[in-house]
């Protein structure tokens, strides 16, 4: 069961409540009995595996030189 964070609109007291997905959100602050709202948190993104680094996408053994590195002929 996930833990949700709530904040009171009147006294700004923050509290957590363990609830199921199908349960109704808590609407009453335990401190002042005011109206509480659920605070949404961002979810961290973790990249695992290959393909997330600049070196994973480079072609190996490339012999082409860019225009900047070639000597200019006159």
The first five atom37 places (N, CA, C, CB, O) and aatype in JSON, in Angstrom:
{
  "aatype": [20, 20, 20, 20, 20, 20, 20, 20, 20, 20, 20, 20, 20, 20, 20, 20, 20, 20, 20, 20, 20, 20, 20, 20, 20, 20, 20, 20, 20, 20, 20, 20, 20, 20, 20, 20, 20, 20, 20, 20, 20, 20, 20, 20, 20, 20, 20, 20, 20, 20, 20, 20, 20, 20, 20, 20, 20, 20, 20, 20, 20, 20, 20, 20, 20, 20, 20, 20, 20, 20, 20, 20, 20, 20],
  "atom_mask": [
    [1, 1, 1, 1, 1],
    [1, 1, 1, 1, 1],
    [1, 1, 1, 1, 1],
    [1, 1, 1, 1, 1],
    [1, 1, 1, 1, 1],
    [1, 1, 1, 1, 1],
    [1, 1, 1, 1, 1],
    [1, 1, 1, 1, 1],
    [1, 1, 1, 1, 1],
    [1, 1, 1, 1, 1],
    [1, 1, 1, 1, 1],
    [1, 1, 1, 1, 1],
    [1, 1, 1, 1, 1],
    [1, 1, 1, 1, 1],
    [1, 1, 1, 1, 1],
    [1, 1, 1, 1, 1],
    [1, 1, 1, 1, 1],
    [1, 1, 1, 1, 1],
    [1, 1, 1, 1, 1],
    [1, 1, 1, 1, 1],
    [1, 1, 1, 1, 1],
    [1, 1, 1, 1, 1],
    [1, 1, 1, 1, 1],
    [1, 1, 1, 1, 1],
    [1, 1, 1, 1, 1],
    [1, 1, 1, 1, 1],
    [1, 1, 1, 1, 1],
    [1, 1, 1, 1, 1],
    [1, 1, 1, 1, 1],
    [1, 1, 1, 1, 1],
    [1, 1, 1, 1, 1],
    [1, 1, 1, 1, 1],
    [1, 1, 1, 1, 1],
    [1, 1, 1, 1, 1],
    [1, 1, 1, 1, 1],
    [1, 1, 1, 1, 1],
    [1, 1, 1, 1, 1],
    [1, 1, 1, 1, 1],
    [1, 1, 1, 1, 1],
    [1, 1, 1, 1, 1],
    [1, 1, 1, 1, 1],
    [1, 1, 1, 1, 1],
    [1, 1, 1, 1, 1],
    [1, 1, 1, 1, 1],
    [1, 1, 1, 1, 1],
    [1, 1, 1, 1, 1],
    [1, 1, 1, 1, 1],
    [1, 1, 1, 1, 1],
    [1, 1, 1, 1, 1],
    [1, 1, 1, 1, 1],
    [1, 1, 1, 1, 1],
    [1, 1, 1, 1, 1],
    [1, 1, 1, 1, 1],
    [1, 1, 1, 1, 1],
    [1, 1, 1, 1, 1],
    [1, 1, 1, 1, 1],
    [1, 1, 1, 1, 1],
    [1, 1, 1, 1, 1],
    [1, 1, 1, 1, 1],
    [1, 1, 1, 1, 1],
    [1, 1, 1, 1, 1],
    [1, 1, 1, 1, 1],
    [1, 1, 1, 1, 1],
    [1, 1, 1, 1, 1],
    [1, 1, 1, 1, 1],
    [1, 1, 1, 1, 1],
    [1, 1, 1, 1, 1],
    [1, 1, 1, 1, 1],
    [1, 1, 1, 1, 1],
    [1, 1, 1, 1, 1],
    [1, 1, 1, 1, 1],
    [1, 1, 1, 1, 1],
    [1, 1, 1, 1, 1],
    [1, 1, 1, 1, 1]
  ],
  "atom_positions": [
    [[0.84, -1.18, 0.0], [0.0, 0.0, 0.0], [0.88, 1.24, 0.0], [-0.95, 0.0, 1.22], [1.85, 1.31, 0.76]],
    [[0.56, 2.22, -0.83], [1.38, 3.43, -0.92], [1.14, 4.38, 0.27], [1.1, 4.16, -2.23], [0.1, 4.33, 0.92]],
    [[2.11, 5.22, 0.51], [2.01, 6.25, 1.54], [1.79, 7.58, 0.85], [3.28, 6.28, 2.46], [2.59, 7.97, -0.01]],
    [[0.73, 8.28, 1.22], [0.4, 9.57, 0.62], [0.7, 10.69, 1.62], [-1.09, 9.62, 0.18], [0.54, 10.51, 2.83]],
    [[1.13, 11.83, 1.09], [1.4, 13.0, 1.93], [0.24, 13.98, 1.77], [2.77, 13.68, 1.54], [-0.25, 14.21, 0.67]],
    [[-0.18, 14.54, 2.9], [-1.28, 15.5, 2.92], [-0.8, 16.79, 3.59], [-2.51, 14.92, 3.67], [0.13, 16.77, 4.4]],
    [[-1.45, 17.91, 3.24], [-1.16, 19.2, 3.87], [-2.48, 19.89, 4.17], [-0.26, 20.09, 2.96], [-3.4, 19.91, 3.34]],
    [[-2.56, 20.47, 5.36], [-3.75, 21.18, 5.77], [-3.79, 22.55, 5.1], [-3.81, 21.32, 7.3], [-2.76, 23.22, 5.0]],
    [[-4.96, 22.96, 4.63], [-5.11, 24.28, 4.01], [-5.1, 25.41, 5.03], [-6.39, 24.33, 3.21], [-4.77, 26.55, 4.68]],
    [[-5.47, 25.13, 6.29], [-5.54, 26.18, 7.32], [-4.22, 26.34, 8.09], [-6.66, 25.85, 8.31], [-3.65, 27.43, 8.12]],
    [[-3.74, 25.26, 8.7], [-2.54, 25.37, 9.56], [-1.27, 24.91, 8.85], [-2.74, 24.56, 10.83], [-0.18, 25.03, 9.42]],
    [[-1.35, 24.4, 7.63], [-0.22, 23.93, 6.81], [0.56, 22.78, 7.48], [0.72, 25.09, 6.53], [1.75, 22.61, 7.24]],
    [[-0.15, 22.01, 8.31], [0.44, 20.83, 8.94], [0.55, 19.73, 7.89], [-0.41, 20.35, 10.15], [-0.42, 19.45, 7.18]],
    [[1.72, 19.11, 7.78], [1.94, 18.01, 6.83], [1.91, 16.68, 7.56], [3.29, 18.19, 6.08], [2.51, 16.54, 8.62]],
    [[1.21, 15.71, 7.0], [1.15, 14.38, 7.59], [1.06, 13.35, 6.48], [-0.04, 14.25, 8.56], [0.7, 13.66, 5.35]],
    [[1.4, 12.11, 6.83], [1.38, 11.01, 5.88], [0.35, 9.99, 6.3], [2.76, 10.35, 5.76], [0.07, 9.81, 7.48]],
    [[-0.22, 9.32, 5.31], [-1.23, 8.31, 5.57], [-1.03, 7.15, 4.6], [-2.67, 8.9, 5.44], [-0.91, 7.37, 3.39]],
    [[-0.99, 5.93, 5.11], [-0.88, 4.74, 4.27], [-2.28, 4.33, 3.85], [-0.15, 3.57, 5.03], [-3.13, 4.01, 4.69]],
    [[-2.51, 4.35, 2.53], [-3.84, 4.06, 2.0], [-3.72, 3.19, 0.76], [-4.6, 5.35, 1.67], [-2.69, 3.17, 0.09]],
    [[-4.78, 2.48, 0.47], [-4.87, 1.71, -0.76], [-5.25, 2.63, -1.92], [-5.88, 0.57, -0.63], [-5.67, 3.77, -1.71]],
    [[-5.09, 2.14, -3.12], [-5.41, 2.94, -4.3], [-6.89, 3.28, -4.39], [-4.98, 2.2, -5.55], [-7.25, 4.35, -4.88]],
    [[-7.74, 2.41, -3.92], [-9.17, 2.62, -4.07], [-9.81, 3.35, -2.9], [-9.85, 1.3, -4.25], [-11.02, 3.6, -2.92]],
    [[-9.05, 3.71, -1.87], [-9.59, 4.43, -0.71], [-9.75, 5.91, -1.01], [-8.7, 4.23, 0.51], [-9.01, 6.48, -1.81]],
    [[-10.71, 6.53, -0.36], [-10.96, 7.97, -0.5], [-9.82, 8.74, 0.2], [-12.35, 8.36, 0.11], [-9.33, 8.31, 1.24]],
    [[-9.41, 9.88, -0.36], [-8.37, 10.69, 0.29], [-8.85, 11.25, 1.63], [-7.95, 11.84, -0.63], [-10.04, 11.51, 1.82]],
    [[-7.91, 11.44, 2.55], [-8.22, 12.03, 3.85], [-8.57, 13.5, 3.61], [-7.02, 11.89, 4.85], [-7.85, 14.2, 2.9]],
    [[-9.68, 13.97, 4.21], [-10.12, 15.34, 3.97], [-10.05, 16.2, 5.23], [-11.53, 15.33, 3.43], [-10.37, 17.38, 5.18]],
    [[-9.63, 15.62, 6.37], [-9.62, 16.35, 7.63], [-8.22, 16.29, 8.25], [-10.68, 15.78, 8.61], [-7.61, 15.23, 8.35]],
    [[-7.73, 17.46, 8.67], [-6.42, 17.57, 9.33], [-6.52, 17.01, 10.75], [-5.93, 19.05, 9.34], [-7.47, 17.35, 11.46]],
    [[-5.57, 16.17, 11.19], [-5.63, 15.64, 12.55], [-5.29, 16.68, 13.62], [-4.67, 14.46, 12.68], [-5.6, 16.47, 14.8]],
    [[-4.67, 17.8, 13.26], [-4.29, 18.83, 14.23], [-5.42, 19.82, 14.5], [-3.06, 19.57, 13.74], [-5.84, 19.99, 15.64]],
    [[-5.92, 20.47, 13.43], [-6.9, 21.55, 13.61], [-8.28, 21.19, 13.08], [-6.4, 22.81, 12.93], [-9.2, 22.01, 13.16]],
    [[-8.44, 20.0, 12.54], [-9.7, 19.52, 11.95], [-10.12, 20.35, 10.74], [-10.81, 19.55, 12.99], [-11.3, 20.39, 10.39]],
    [[-9.16, 21.01, 10.09], [-9.43, 21.78, 8.87], [-9.39, 20.88, 7.65], [-8.42, 22.92, 8.72], [-9.19, 19.67, 7.76]],
    [[-9.58, 21.47, 6.5], [-9.6, 20.72, 5.25], [-8.16, 20.42, 4.81], [-10.35, 21.52, 4.14], [-7.31, 21.31, 4.8]],
    [[-7.89, 19.17, 4.46], [-6.56, 18.75, 4.02], [-6.62, 18.35, 2.55], [-6.02, 17.57, 4.88], [-7.66, 17.94, 2.04]],
    [[-5.47, 18.48, 1.89], [-5.39, 18.09, 0.47], [-4.17, 17.2, 0.28], [-5.33, 19.34, -0.46], [-3.18, 17.31, 1.0]],
    [[-4.26, 16.34, -0.71], [-3.16, 15.43, -1.02], [-2.09, 16.2, -1.79], [-3.65, 14.2, -1.84], [-2.39, 16.94, -2.73]],
    [[-0.83, 16.03, -1.38], [0.3, 16.67, -2.04], [0.89, 15.68, -3.03], [1.38, 17.15, -1.01], [1.25, 14.56, -2.66]],
    [[1.0, 16.09, -4.29], [1.56, 15.22, -5.32], [3.08, 15.36, -5.35], [0.96, 15.54, -6.71], [3.61, 16.47, -5.32]],
    [[3.76, 14.25, -5.4], [5.22, 14.22, -5.44], [5.68, 13.74, -6.81], [5.79, 13.32, -4.32], [5.01, 12.92, -7.44]],
    [[6.81, 14.25, -7.26], [7.37, 13.77, -8.53], [8.04, 12.41, -8.31], [8.38, 14.8, -9.1], [8.55, 12.12, -7.23]],
    [[8.02, 11.62, -9.33], [8.59, 10.28, -9.28], [9.99, 10.32, -9.86], [7.7, 9.25, -10.04], [10.18, 10.83, -10.97]],
    [[10.98, 9.79, -9.15], [12.34, 9.79, -9.71], [12.45, 8.82, -10.88], [13.38, 9.43, -8.62], [11.81, 7.77, -10.89]],
    [[13.26, 9.19, -11.85], [13.49, 8.34, -13.01], [14.9, 7.78, -12.91], [13.29, 9.13, -14.35], [15.86, 8.53, -12.76]],
    [[15.01, 6.47, -13.0], [16.31, 5.81, -12.92], [16.54, 5.08, -14.23], [16.38, 4.83, -11.7], [15.77, 4.19, -14.6]],
    [[17.6, 5.44, -14.93], [17.94, 4.8, -16.2], [18.9, 3.65, -15.91], [18.57, 5.81, -17.19], [19.99, 3.87, -15.39]],
    [[18.5, 2.45, -16.25], [19.35, 1.27, -16.06], [19.56, 0.61, -17.41], [18.71, 0.27, -15.04], [18.7, 0.66, -18.28]],
    [[20.71, -0.01, -17.57], [21.0, -0.73, -18.79], [21.81, 0.11, -19.76], [19.73, -1.16, -19.45], [22.17, 1.24, -19.46]],
    [[22.1, -0.47, -20.91], [22.91, 0.23, -21.89], [22.04, 1.13, -22.74], [23.68, -0.76, -22.76], [20.83, 0.96, -22.8]],
    [[22.66, 2.09, -23.41], [21.95, 2.97, -24.3], [21.67, 4.34, -23.73], [20.69, 2.35, -24.69], [21.02, 5.15, -24.39]],
    [[22.14, 4.63, -22.52], [21.85, 5.9, -21.9], [23.07, 6.81, -21.81], [21.29, 5.67, -20.53], [22.98, 7.92, -21.27]],
    [[24.19, 6.37, -22.32], [25.39, 7.17, -22.27], [25.81, 7.56, -23.69], [26.52, 6.43, -21.56], [25.46, 6.85, -24.63]],
    [[26.52, 8.65, -23.85], [26.93, 9.13, -25.17], [27.86, 8.12, -25.85], [27.63, 10.5, -25.05], [27.86, 8.01, -27.08]],
    [[28.64, 7.4, -25.07], [29.57, 6.43, -25.66], [28.86, 5.17, -26.16], [30.63, 6.05, -24.65], [29.42, 4.43, -26.96]],
    [[27.63, 4.91, -25.7], [26.9, 3.73, -26.14], [26.36, 3.87, -27.56], [25.76, 3.44, -25.19], [26.11, 2.87, -28.22]],
    [[26.18, 5.09, -28.04], [25.58, 5.31, -29.34], [26.59, 5.6, -30.44], [24.61, 6.43, -29.26], [26.2, 5.74, -31.6]],
    [[27.84, 5.7, -30.12], [28.85, 6.02, -31.13], [29.2, 4.79, -31.95], [30.1, 6.59, -30.48], [29.18, 3.66, -31.45]],
    [[29.51, 5.03, -33.19], [29.93, 3.95, -34.08], [31.4, 3.65, -33.82], [29.69, 4.32, -35.58], [32.21, 4.57, -33.73]],
    [[31.73, 2.4, -33.7], [33.12, 2.02, -33.46], [33.9, 1.93, -34.75], [33.19, 0.7, -32.72], [33.35, 1.52, -35.78]],
    [[35.18, 2.3, -34.72], [36.06, 2.16, -35.87], [35.82, 3.13, -36.99], [35.95, 0.81, -36.39], [36.2, 2.85, -38.12]],
    [[35.21, 4.25, -36.73], [34.94, 5.23, -37.77], [36.23, 5.95, -38.14], [33.86, 6.24, -37.31], [36.96, 6.42, -37.27]],
    [[36.51, 6.02, -39.45], [37.74, 6.68, -39.91], [37.45, 8.02, -40.56], [38.48, 5.79, -40.88], [38.37, 8.69, -41.03]],
    [[36.18, 8.42, -40.6], [35.84, 9.7, -41.2], [36.26, 10.84, -40.28], [34.33, 9.77, -41.5], [36.1, 10.77, -39.06]],
    [[36.8, 11.89, -40.9], [37.19, 13.06, -40.13], [36.22, 14.18, -40.45], [38.66, 13.49, -40.45], [35.69, 14.27, -41.56]],
    [[35.99, 15.0, -39.48], [35.09, 16.12, -39.71], [35.8, 17.19, -40.53], [34.58, 16.71, -38.38], [37.02, 17.17, -40.67]],
    [[35.03, 18.13, -41.05], [35.58, 19.2, -41.89], [36.54, 20.09, -41.11], [34.44, 20.04, -42.47], [37.48, 20.63, -41.69]],
    [[36.32, 20.24, -39.81], [37.17, 21.12, -39.01], [38.55, 20.52, -38.79], [36.51, 21.39, -37.67], [39.54, 21.26, -38.72]],
    [[38.64, 19.19, -38.7], [39.93, 18.58, -38.39], [40.8, 18.32, -39.63], [39.7, 17.28, -37.65], [41.98, 18.0, -39.5]],
    [[40.22, 18.45, -40.84], [41.0, 18.25, -42.06], [41.85, 19.47, -42.35], [40.08, 17.95, -43.26], [41.38, 20.59, -42.16]],
    [[43.1, 19.29, -42.79], [43.92, 20.44, -43.14], [43.4, 21.08, -44.44], [45.41, 20.03, -43.3], [42.97, 20.38, -45.36]],
    [[43.43, 22.39, -44.48], [42.94, 23.11, -45.65], [44.06, 23.21, -46.7], [42.43, 24.53, -45.25], [45.2, 23.53, -46.37]],
    [[43.7, 22.93, -47.95], [44.67, 23.01, -49.04], [44.49, 24.33, -49.8], [44.53, 21.79, -50.0], [43.37, 24.81, -49.96]],
    [[45.62, 24.91, -50.28], [45.54, 26.16, -51.02], [45.93, 25.96, -52.44], [46.41, 27.21, -50.4], [45.92, 26.91, -53.23]]
  ]
}
